[in-house]
Amino acid sequence: MNTDERKKLDRIMRLPEIALVLGKCRRSVRRMVDHGELPPFVRSGRNVGLMESDIEAYLKRICEERGSVPQRSEI
């Protein structure tokens, strides 16, 4: 799948789901955004979240720093 196809399939993950995937509380996720560890939130109506591709990129970067590569099932 190329980058253009991936962008079309990208979705907004809401805060509770992001917290679950990252293993953090919602407040910690907000702090990570405030400190620039994660990109700014995307607003969709009254809801806020992050693009799924941004979360995947963050997890990949963290795993590369630690010396392991995430599997798709881990994301």
N, C-alpha and C positions, 0 to 999 in steps of 0.2 A: 504494500500500500504506500503510495507516494504522499508527500507532504500536503498537497492540495486535497487529496481524498481524506486525509486524516483531519484537516481543518473543518471539512464539511461535517464530519462525524463527531467533532468535539462538542462537549456539552458542559453546562455549568453545574458544578457540584456545590450543593448547599453546605452551609457551615457544619451541621451535625454529621453529615457524611464525611466531610474533610477531617473532622476531629476523630472519627472512627478509624479512617484509613491511616492517619498519622499516629494514632494512639495517644492523642493529646486531648485536653478539654477544650471547649470552644473558646474560652478566654485565652488559653495559650496560643491557639491558632490566630486569634486577633492580634496578640502581641507579636507573633512572628511576622504578620503583615505590617504592623506598625514599625517594626525594626528592620524591614526590608528583606527578611529571609524568604518571604513569599511575595509574589506580585500583588498589586492593589486588588481589592475586591471588585468584582463585576456586579453591577446592579441590574436586576431584572424585575421590574415592578417594585414591590415591597421587599423582595428577597435579595440577599447578597450571597455571593459565592465566588468560586474560582474556577477557571477552565480546567477540565480534566487533564489536558495536556500539560498545564503548568504544574499540577500536582505530580504527574508522572515524571516530569523533568526534575523536579525537586527531589523526589525519591531516588531517581537514577544518580543525580549528583551526590547525594548523601552516601549511597552505596558505593560509588566509585571512590569517594574519599576514604571509605572504610576498607576498600579492597574487595568488595563483593558486588556482583551485578544482580539486580532484582529480576525475578521471573515475573511474567505477566500475571500469574495467579496471585502474587504477593501484592500487586497494586490495586 
